[in-house]
Amino acid sequence: MQNLGLIVGCLTMFFVTIPLFYPLQITSVYEYLQMRHESQQVRQMAMWLGNVGSLLYAGIVTFGAGTGMEGVTGVSAWIYVIVLTSIAVVYTSLGGIKAVVVTDVVQGVIR
């Protein structure tokens, strides 16, 4: 099922997103929304909503990992949430975007 989603996503990108974005010389959905609606406020609202969604997702994933570790070790999940978040913040702050890209590549190879 994951492969089906990958195929649909790639086809959508190749036949819809790239032909739409490339001639307009834009690099993100947020830029497209600003151009489409002629409003900086629409772009800002979409960016904020995207950030809120990302933060909620990150919190759920981190808490899930902490809960799993709590089941294995007996240590409070919140300790793991704090530790995992601290590691991620320090790693990303010190390594920048290069560290994030390396992490994504390693995770892609592992899967």
VMD Tcl script that builds the backbone (N, CA, C; Angstrom):
set m [mol new atoms 333]
animate dup $m
set s [atomselect $m all]
$s set {name element resname resid chain x y z} {
  {N N MET 1 A 0.822 -1.184 0.000}
  {CA C MET 1 A 0.000 0.000 0.000}
  {C C MET 1 A 0.874 1.258 0.000}
  {N N GLN 2 A 2.004 1.187 0.683}
  {CA C GLN 2 A 2.914 2.329 0.716}
  {C C GLN 2 A 3.438 2.620 -0.692}
  {N N ASN 3 A 3.717 1.567 -1.453}
  {CA C ASN 3 A 4.215 1.766 -2.814}
  {C C ASN 3 A 3.172 2.433 -3.700}
  {N N LEU 4 A 1.907 2.105 -3.494}
  {CA C LEU 4 A 0.837 2.737 -4.263}
  {C C LEU 4 A 0.802 4.240 -3.983}
  {N N GLY 5 A 0.936 4.607 -2.718}
  {CA C GLY 5 A 0.974 6.021 -2.357}
  {C C GLY 5 A 2.168 6.732 -2.975}
  {N N LEU 6 A 3.306 6.045 -3.010}
  {CA C LEU 6 A 4.508 6.615 -3.616}
  {C C LEU 6 A 4.291 6.852 -5.104}
  {N N ILE 7 A 3.702 5.887 -5.771}
  {CA C ILE 7 A 3.452 6.010 -7.208}
  {C C ILE 7 A 2.480 7.157 -7.491}
  {N N VAL 8 A 1.391 7.213 -6.746}
  {CA C VAL 8 A 0.405 8.284 -6.943}
  {C C VAL 8 A 1.037 9.648 -6.657}
  {N N GLY 9 A 1.831 9.739 -5.595}
  {CA C GLY 9 A 2.493 10.996 -5.260}
  {C C GLY 9 A 3.459 11.451 -6.340}
  {N N CYS 10 A 4.251 10.524 -6.853}
  {CA C CYS 10 A 5.209 10.872 -7.914}
  {C C CYS 10 A 4.495 11.303 -9.190}
  {N N LEU 11 A 3.451 10.571 -9.568}
  {CA C LEU 11 A 2.702 10.945 -10.769}
  {C C LEU 11 A 2.058 12.324 -10.617}
  {N N THR 12 A 1.521 12.586 -9.436}
  {CA C THR 12 A 0.927 13.900 -9.182}
  {C C THR 12 A 1.982 14.996 -9.276}
  {N N MET 13 A 3.155 14.733 -8.714}
  {CA C MET 13 A 4.227 15.720 -8.767}
  {C C MET 13 A 4.657 15.976 -10.211}
  {N N PHE 14 A 4.866 14.898 -10.976}
  {CA C PHE 14 A 5.358 15.050 -12.348}
  {C C PHE 14 A 4.354 15.720 -13.274}
  {N N PHE 15 A 3.074 15.388 -13.121}
  {CA C PHE 15 A 2.081 15.859 -14.089}
  {C C PHE 15 A 1.243 17.047 -13.622}
  {N N VAL 16 A 1.290 17.380 -12.333}
  {CA C VAL 16 A 0.489 18.498 -11.835}
  {C C VAL 16 A 1.372 19.574 -11.207}
  {N N THR 17 A 2.132 19.204 -10.184}
  {CA C THR 17 A 2.869 20.193 -9.406}
  {C C THR 17 A 3.987 20.857 -10.202}
  {N N ILE 18 A 4.851 20.074 -10.812}
  {CA C ILE 18 A 5.988 20.655 -11.539}
  {C C ILE 18 A 5.521 21.511 -12.719}
  {N N PRO 19 A 4.591 21.025 -13.558}
  {CA C PRO 19 A 4.131 21.904 -14.649}
  {C C PRO 19 A 3.470 23.194 -14.157}
  {N N LEU 20 A 2.905 23.169 -12.973}
  {CA C LEU 20 A 2.271 24.367 -12.421}
  {C C LEU 20 A 3.309 25.323 -11.830}
  {N N PHE 21 A 4.239 24.797 -11.041}
  {CA C PHE 21 A 5.199 25.637 -10.324}
  {C C PHE 21 A 6.339 26.139 -11.209}
  {N N TYR 22 A 6.864 25.309 -12.100}
  {CA C TYR 22 A 8.070 25.665 -12.845}
  {C C TYR 22 A 7.909 26.937 -13.682}
  {N N PRO 23 A 6.857 27.065 -14.477}
  {CA C PRO 23 A 6.736 28.304 -15.267}
  {C C PRO 23 A 6.554 29.556 -14.409}
  {N N LEU 24 A 6.021 29.390 -13.217}
  {CA C LEU 24 A 5.797 30.534 -12.334}
  {C C LEU 24 A 7.050 30.916 -11.543}
  {N N GLN 25 A 8.100 30.085 -11.621}
  {CA C GLN 25 A 9.353 30.331 -10.898}
  {C C GLN 25 A 9.126 30.438 -9.392}
  {N N ILE 26 A 8.311 29.540 -8.848}
  {CA C ILE 26 A 8.080 29.499 -7.408}
  {C C ILE 26 A 8.592 28.179 -6.861}
  {N N THR 27 A 8.890 28.165 -5.568}
  {CA C THR 27 A 9.517 26.985 -4.974}
  {C C THR 27 A 8.697 26.332 -3.872}
  {N N SER 28 A 7.554 26.908 -3.519}
  {CA C SER 28 A 6.772 26.304 -2.441}
  {C C SER 28 A 5.279 26.525 -2.656}
  {N N VAL 29 A 4.503 25.723 -1.978}
  {CA C VAL 29 A 3.054 25.865 -2.012}
  {C C VAL 29 A 2.654 27.221 -1.448}
  {N N TYR 30 A 3.399 27.698 -0.458}
  {CA C TYR 30 A 3.077 28.982 0.163}
  {C C TYR 30 A 3.220 30.132 -0.833}
  {N N GLU 31 A 4.261 30.085 -1.653}
  {CA C GLU 31 A 4.416 31.107 -2.691}
  {C C GLU 31 A 3.265 31.040 -3.685}
  {N N TYR 32 A 2.873 29.813 -4.035}
  {CA C TYR 32 A 1.757 29.644 -4.965}
  {C C TYR 32 A 0.476 30.240 -4.387}
  {N N LEU 33 A 0.205 29.968 -3.116}
  {CA C LEU 33 A -0.997 30.513 -2.483}
  {C C LEU 33 A -0.984 32.038 -2.484}
  {N N GLN 34 A 0.197 32.613 -2.244}
  {CA C GLN 34 A 0.307 34.072 -2.252}
  {C C GLN 34 A 0.005 34.623 -3.646}
  {N N MET 35 A 0.549 33.986 -4.672}
  {CA C MET 35 A 0.294 34.445 -6.036}
  {C C MET 35 A -1.168 34.222 -6.426}
  {N N ARG 36 A -1.686 33.077 -6.086}
  {CA C ARG 36 A -3.056 32.707 -6.488}
  {C C ARG 36 A -4.097 33.630 -5.875}
  {N N HIS 37 A -3.918 33.964 -4.603}
  {CA C HIS 37 A -4.908 34.775 -3.897}
  {C C HIS 37 A -4.493 36.238 -3.748}
  {N N GLU 38 A -3.298 36.555 -4.283}
  {CA C GLU 38 A -2.766 37.921 -4.213}
  {C C GLU 38 A -2.823 38.469 -2.797}
  {N N SER 39 A -2.350 37.658 -1.859}
  {CA C SER 39 A -2.447 38.055 -0.456}
  {C C SER 39 A -1.299 37.459 0.352}
  {N N GLN 40 A -0.550 38.329 0.979}
  {CA C GLN 40 A 0.504 37.890 1.890}
  {C C GLN 40 A -0.109 37.222 3.118}
  {N N GLN 41 A -1.305 37.659 3.516}
  {CA C GLN 41 A -1.967 37.090 4.696}
  {C C GLN 41 A -2.323 35.621 4.476}
  {N N VAL 42 A -2.736 35.269 3.263}
  {CA C VAL 42 A -3.050 33.864 2.969}
  {C C VAL 42 A -1.791 33.018 3.111}
  {N N ARG 43 A -0.680 33.538 2.584}
  {CA C ARG 43 A 0.587 32.813 2.692}
  {C C ARG 43 A 0.980 32.633 4.155}
  {N N GLN 44 A 0.884 33.703 4.937}
  {CA C GLN 44 A 1.258 33.629 6.349}
  {C C GLN 44 A 0.367 32.649 7.113}
  {N N MET 45 A -0.934 32.691 6.844}
  {CA C MET 45 A -1.853 31.790 7.532}
  {C C MET 45 A -1.547 30.333 7.181}
  {N N ALA 46 A -1.291 30.068 5.903}
  {CA C ALA 46 A -0.962 28.705 5.491}
  {C C ALA 46 A 0.338 28.239 6.142}
  {N N MET 47 A 1.318 29.135 6.231}
  {CA C MET 47 A 2.583 28.774 6.871}
  {C C MET 47 A 2.374 28.462 8.345}
  {N N TRP 48 A 1.575 29.285 9.036}
  {CA C TRP 48 A 1.319 29.036 10.460}
  {C C TRP 48 A 0.575 27.724 10.666}
  {N N LEU 49 A -0.432 27.480 9.843}
  {CA C LEU 49 A -1.179 26.224 9.968}
  {C C LEU 49 A -0.282 25.021 9.679}
  {N N GLY 50 A 0.599 25.158 8.692}
  {CA C GLY 50 A 1.548 24.086 8.396}
  {C C GLY 50 A 2.491 23.833 9.560}
  {N N ASN 51 A 2.953 24.909 10.188}
  {CA C ASN 51 A 3.847 24.766 11.341}
  {C C ASN 51 A 3.140 24.124 12.525}
  {N N VAL 52 A 1.897 24.521 12.767}
  {CA C VAL 52 A 1.131 23.918 13.866}
  {C C VAL 52 A 0.949 22.428 13.615}
  {N N GLY 53 A 0.602 22.072 12.390}
  {CA C GLY 53 A 0.455 20.656 12.048}
  {C C GLY 53 A 1.745 19.882 12.235}
  {N N SER 54 A 2.859 20.478 11.826}
  {CA C SER 54 A 4.159 19.819 11.993}
  {C C SER 54 A 4.516 19.646 13.463}
  {N N LEU 55 A 4.241 20.666 14.265}
  {CA C LEU 55 A 4.524 20.564 15.699}
  {C C LEU 55 A 3.661 19.494 16.363}
  {N N LEU 56 A 2.391 19.434 15.997}
  {CA C LEU 56 A 1.520 18.390 16.546}
  {C C LEU 56 A 2.023 17.003 16.154}
  {N N TYR 57 A 2.400 16.849 14.895}
  {CA C TYR 57 A 2.922 15.563 14.428}
  {C C TYR 57 A 4.196 15.186 15.183}
  {N N ALA 58 A 5.117 16.140 15.313}
  {CA C ALA 58 A 6.370 15.865 16.021}
  {C C ALA 58 A 6.105 15.482 17.472}
  {N N GLY 59 A 5.164 16.159 18.112}
  {CA C GLY 59 A 4.819 15.826 19.494}
  {C C GLY 59 A 4.243 14.432 19.626}
  {N N ILE 60 A 3.360 14.066 18.718}
  {CA C ILE 60 A 2.751 12.733 18.762}
  {C C ILE 60 A 3.798 11.652 18.532}
  {N N VAL 61 A 4.661 11.856 17.551}
  {CA C VAL 61 A 5.700 10.868 17.255}
  {C C VAL 61 A 6.668 10.735 18.428}
  {N N THR 62 A 7.077 11.860 18.997}
  {CA C THR 62 A 8.013 11.827 20.121}
  {C C THR 62 A 7.379 11.170 21.339}
  {N N PHE 63 A 6.132 11.491 21.611}
  {CA C PHE 63 A 5.452 10.872 22.747}
  {C C PHE 63 A 5.258 9.375 22.512}
  {N N GLY 64 A 4.983 8.999 21.276}
  {CA C GLY 64 A 4.863 7.573 20.951}
  {C C GLY 64 A 6.161 6.826 21.201}
  {N N ALA 65 A 7.275 7.427 20.799}
  {CA C ALA 65 A 8.575 6.802 21.051}
  {C C ALA 65 A 8.848 6.725 22.546}
  {N N GLY 66 A 8.513 7.782 23.270}
  {CA C GLY 66 A 8.705 7.784 24.724}
  {C C GLY 66 A 7.854 6.735 25.411}
  {N N THR 67 A 6.619 6.578 24.959}
  {CA C THR 67 A 5.726 5.573 25.536}
  {C C THR 67 A 6.252 4.166 25.268}
  {N N GLY 68 A 6.751 3.950 24.065}
  {CA C GLY 68 A 7.344 2.649 23.747}
  {C C GLY 68 A 8.543 2.341 24.622}
  {N N MET 69 A 9.392 3.331 24.809}
  {CA C MET 69 A 10.572 3.135 25.659}
  {C C MET 69 A 10.172 2.931 27.115}
  {N N GLU 70 A 9.107 3.612 27.553}
  {CA C GLU 70 A 8.625 3.422 28.920}
  {C C GLU 70 A 8.169 1.979 29.122}
  {N N GLY 71 A 7.511 1.420 28.137}
  {CA C GLY 71 A 7.067 0.033 28.240}
  {C C GLY 71 A 8.223 -0.941 28.329}
  {N N VAL 72 A 9.336 -0.610 27.698}
  {CA C VAL 72 A 10.502 -1.502 27.703}
  {C C VAL 72 A 11.340 -1.320 28.957}
  {N N THR 73 A 11.548 -0.067 29.371}
  {CA C THR 73 A 12.493 0.201 30.464}
  {C C THR 73 A 11.837 0.541 31.794}
  {N N GLY 74 A 10.597 1.003 31.764}
  {CA C GLY 74 A 9.935 1.403 33.001}
  {C C GLY 74 A 10.189 2.847 33.395}
  {N N VAL 75 A 11.058 3.552 32.655}
  {CA C VAL 75 A 11.335 4.962 32.918}
  {C C VAL 75 A 10.203 5.787 32.302}
  {N N SER 76 A 9.814 6.878 32.962}
  {CA C SER 76 A 8.705 7.713 32.504}
  {C C SER 76 A 8.862 8.143 31.042}
  {N N ALA 77 A 7.754 8.122 30.325}
  {CA C ALA 77 A 7.760 8.531 28.918}
  {C C ALA 77 A 8.204 9.980 28.768}
  {N N TRP 78 A 7.853 10.822 29.739}
  {CA C TRP 78 A 8.203 12.240 29.649}
  {C C TRP 78 A 9.705 12.462 29.717}
  {N N ILE 79 A 10.414 11.605 30.431}
  {CA C ILE 79 A 11.884 11.693 30.450}
  {C C ILE 79 A 12.415 11.451 29.039}
  {N N TYR 80 A 11.869 10.435 28.371}
  {CA C TYR 80 A 12.301 10.145 27.002}
  {C C TYR 80 A 11.918 11.260 26.039}
  {N N VAL 81 A 10.755 11.860 26.230}
  {CA C VAL 81 A 10.344 12.978 25.376}
  {C C VAL 81 A 11.352 14.116 25.505}
  {N N ILE 82 A 11.735 14.448 26.726}
  {CA C ILE 82 A 12.701 15.527 26.957}
  {C C ILE 82 A 14.058 15.172 26.363}
  {N N VAL 83 A 14.511 13.946 26.585}
  {CA C VAL 83 A 15.822 13.522 26.075}
  {C C VAL 83 A 15.827 13.505 24.547}
  {N N LEU 84 A 14.814 12.888 23.935}
  {CA C LEU 84 A 14.765 12.809 22.472}
  {C C LEU 84 A 14.668 14.190 21.830}
  {N N THR 85 A 13.855 15.055 22.406}
  {CA C THR 85 A 13.718 16.406 21.875}
  {C C THR 85 A 15.025 17.180 22.017}
  {N N SER 86 A 15.686 17.037 23.154}
  {CA C SER 86 A 16.969 17.723 23.369}
  {C C SER 86 A 18.012 17.259 22.365}
  {N N ILE 87 A 18.084 15.960 22.144}
  {CA C ILE 87 A 19.046 15.424 21.171}
  {C C ILE 87 A 18.753 15.981 19.779}
  {N N ALA 88 A 17.487 15.980 19.389}
  {CA C ALA 88 A 17.116 16.476 18.059}
  {C C ALA 88 A 17.441 17.957 17.901}
  {N N VAL 89 A 17.159 18.753 18.921}
  {CA C VAL 89 A 17.422 20.192 18.848}
  {C C VAL 89 A 18.923 20.462 18.767}
  {N N VAL 90 A 19.707 19.805 19.605}
  {CA C VAL 90 A 21.163 20.017 19.597}
  {C C VAL 90 A 21.762 19.551 18.273}
  {N N TYR 91 A 21.374 18.361 17.812}
  {CA C TYR 91 A 21.895 17.803 16.563}
  {C C TYR 91 A 21.589 18.723 15.380}
  {N N THR 92 A 20.351 19.186 15.300}
  {CA C THR 92 A 19.951 20.051 14.195}
  {C C THR 92 A 20.604 21.424 14.307}
  {N N SER 93 A 20.720 21.953 15.515}
  {CA C SER 93 A 21.336 23.269 15.702}
  {C C SER 93 A 22.810 23.252 15.335}
  {N N LEU 94 A 23.509 22.206 15.723}
  {CA C LEU 94 A 24.937 22.128 15.430}
  {C C LEU 94 A 25.211 21.772 13.970}
  {N N GLY 95 A 24.400 20.880 13.416}
  {CA C GLY 95 A 24.653 20.399 12.061}
  {C C GLY 95 A 23.931 21.159 10.968}
  {N N GLY 96 A 22.890 21.888 11.325}
  {CA C GLY 96 A 22.137 22.642 10.329}
  {C C GLY 96 A 21.404 21.740 9.358}
  {N N ILE 97 A 21.137 22.284 8.181}
  {CA C ILE 97 A 20.369 21.550 7.177}
  {C C ILE 97 A 21.132 20.324 6.685}
  {N N LYS 98 A 22.470 20.396 6.718}
  {CA C LYS 98 A 23.265 19.246 6.283}
  {C C LYS 98 A 22.991 18.047 7.188}
  {N N ALA 99 A 22.895 18.269 8.482}
  {CA C ALA 99 A 22.603 17.183 9.416}
  {C C ALA 99 A 21.221 16.600 9.156}
  {N N VAL 100 A 20.268 17.448 8.847}
  {CA C VAL 100 A 18.909 16.984 8.561}
  {C C VAL 100 A 18.897 16.135 7.292}
  {N N VAL 101 A 19.615 16.581 6.261}
  {CA C VAL 101 A 19.669 15.829 5.006}
  {C C VAL 101 A 20.341 14.481 5.218}
  {N N VAL 102 A 21.446 14.456 5.956}
  {CA C VAL 102 A 22.136 13.191 6.229}
  {C C VAL 102 A 21.214 12.237 6.975}
  {N N THR 103 A 20.488 12.736 7.961}
  {CA C THR 103 A 19.541 11.905 8.708}
  {C C THR 103 A 18.466 11.348 7.784}
  {N N ASP 104 A 17.936 12.172 6.902}
  {CA C ASP 104 A 16.908 11.713 5.963}
  {C C ASP 104 A 17.445 10.638 5.025}
  {N N VAL 105 A 18.675 10.809 4.553}
  {CA C VAL 105 A 19.277 9.809 3.664}
  {C C VAL 105 A 19.456 8.488 4.399}
  {N N VAL 106 A 19.976 8.540 5.616}
  {CA C VAL 106 A 20.179 7.312 6.399}
  {C C VAL 106 A 18.844 6.619 6.650}
  {N N GLN 107 A 17.822 7.376 7.022}
  {CA C GLN 107 A 16.508 6.775 7.259}
  {C C GLN 107 A 15.927 6.195 5.976}
  {N N GLY 108 A 16.168 6.847 4.856}
  {CA C GLY 108 A 15.700 6.322 3.574}
  {C C GLY 108 A 16.373 5.021 3.202}
  {N N VAL 109 A 17.668 4.901 3.501}
  {CA C VAL 109 A 18.402 3.669 3.210}
  {C C VAL 109 A 17.944 2.543 4.129}
  {N N ILE 110 A 17.690 2.854 5.393}
  {CA C ILE 110 A 17.269 1.838 6.363}
  {C C ILE 110 A 15.914 1.261 5.985}
  {N N ARG 111 A 15.010 2.094 5.514}
  {CA C ARG 111 A 13.670 1.615 5.148}
  {C C ARG 111 A 13.784 0.740 3.959}
}
mol reanalyze $m
mol bondsrecalc $m
mol representation Tube
mol addrep $m
